[in-house]
């Protein structure tokens, strides 16, 4: 088949014959195409593209920058970023984005972080997983060996540094640090050895119980190693921040109190403190739960010329529901919508490997004895529990984050070098089931170089 036949067989329209070169170098023209062919040809051609607009005379074409992105759009983007590290990346793009992210509306608080004892952190994700471990930068003076995190409140972290001789000799420094602006508030050292002449002590009998609590301000000598520090408000809120710390040193537990203006801790010791399970600073009082009995001790705090001082200690008998086959309990105190909650883990014969039940009780402080009412819903919240910090968080503000869950990374505050690792699991209040949690965080991330466990703390950024 010749070329012309092949072209027709493929259904192609043949155009007019091209001019051919005649002998002696001249062109021999063929007859012009018909009008019908030209019209059919034009109907199948692509229309010409419109010409681009030409800039006015004397003006260069205007190039848009990422910094010109409207502030209202940036505000919507920030509100859909649940993780604080993603928000930090957005603010770091340029000054315009940083200003827009702060000015345009106030997004919901970001999801919490889990800060390890060495100030590295892992971000909680919307699907319940934990992101990779990163390091929180510290100011130059606080970047020293032996610095560890022992508490948090909103944007603030609590750090301590052990003495050069090791934790056997207690902590030498304590400070509060804003994790985003790196503002630092330095507190009195937890361990001192001086010859103070203005020491002030008070012995307080325990109301409705036995024994007494000995409290000393400006003590000549004391050694403490903080394992948990709590504060009810930010130190930059009103200048009246109160700090309560629990120390365990050589098997001796102490409660320490401080407020701005004090040059020394108010150190309290007694039998009810040595058996503590958890503490909370709530409405100007310290609540401490005993790990031996179901007793809740309440410490009233007052101020005098020496600073903070405990003015009274009361033992409150609690009556919690008994659970069949339970041979032990573990308590955590959590603040939730202005109320105190008691989260109780009922343990079987095998301890953490045999959990019989987890109960959540609302504490009614207006009755005597206190009344405990079990609840089965957190109304759109979740609870995050760790040795150094526990709190509730309103997860219903974000799409795809399940509520009525309790995330546990716990196992006690005082650990020996050979202590078993932390138990990491999540409890569903709706159906009473347990599931593994934070499998991305390895056991090595929770241990110091000497093999001892490092207490993690949940951190709840405010922006």
Secondary structure as UniProt FT lines:
FT   HELIX           3..9
FT   TURN            10..11
FT   STRAND          20..21
FT   HELIX           23..25
FT   STRAND          27..28
FT   HELIX           35..44
FT   TURN            57..58
FT   HELIX           66..68
FT   HELIX           71..79
FT   HELIX           84..91
FT   HELIX           95..103
FT   STRAND          113..115
FT   TURN            117..118
FT   STRAND          120..124
FT   TURN            126..127
FT   STRAND          134..135
FT   HELIX           140..142
FT   TURN            145..146
FT   STRAND          147..153
FT   TURN            154..155
FT   STRAND          156..162
FT   TURN            164..165
FT   HELIX           167..169
FT   STRAND          171..178
FT   TURN            179..181
FT   STRAND          184..187
FT   STRAND          192..193
FT   STRAND          200..207
FT   STRAND          212..217
FT   STRAND          221..222
FT   STRAND          226..231
FT   TURN            235..237
FT   STRAND          242..249
FT   TURN            250..251
FT   STRAND          252..259
FT   TURN            260..261
FT   STRAND          266..270
FT   HELIX           271..274
FT   STRAND          276..282
FT   TURN            283..284
FT   STRAND          285..290
FT   STRAND          295..304
FT   TURN            305..306
FT   STRAND          307..317
FT   TURN            324..325
FT   STRAND          328..336
FT   TURN            337..338
FT   STRAND          339..348
FT   TURN            349..350
FT   STRAND          351..364
FT   TURN            365..366
FT   STRAND          371..374
FT   STRAND          382..386
FT   STRAND          390..393
FT   HELIX           395..397
FT   TURN            399..400
FT   STRAND          405..410
FT   TURN            417..418
FT   STRAND          423..428
FT   TURN            429..432
FT   STRAND          433..436
FT   TURN            439..440
FT   HELIX           443..446
FT   TURN            449..450
FT   STRAND          457..459
//
